[in-house]
Amino acid sequence: MSVASNVHGKFALANGILAIPTVAFEVPGAKVELAGSSDLKGRTLGLAGTLQMKATVSQAVGGFKSIFLKVADPFFKKNGMGASCRSRSKARSTHRRSG
């Protein structure tokens, strides 16, 4: 399945550090904005950002579980969107390249 998306952002690479002050992408029904950095030598990546969806949390889950999530919908509604949430993640690659 192909999905059209709109990706834009800025990057800077210096001394093995990829700085990502802002990157955003949109797909139908959702928008993601991220910022962070990656240490290419240490193989780490850290990102923080916001996901905004047109759908509410209960609509995104659907089915029987959505009944229980309807009470949470008002807590996630922001900026006229159905749901908005912040996220932060850090990862380290354990894959070693040979050669």
Number of C-alpha atoms within 10 A of each C-alpha: 2 4 6 8 12 10 13 11 13 11 13 10 13 8 8 12 17 16 16 18 14 14 16 17 15 17 13 11 11 17 18 18 19 20 19 19 19 20 17 14 9 11 15 15 17 16 17 14 17 16 17 23 24 17 17 22 22 20 17 14 13 12 9 9 11 17 12 10 17 13 11 14 18 13 11 16 19 13 9 10 15 21 24 23 14 12 10 12 10 12 11 12 10 8 7 7 5 4 3
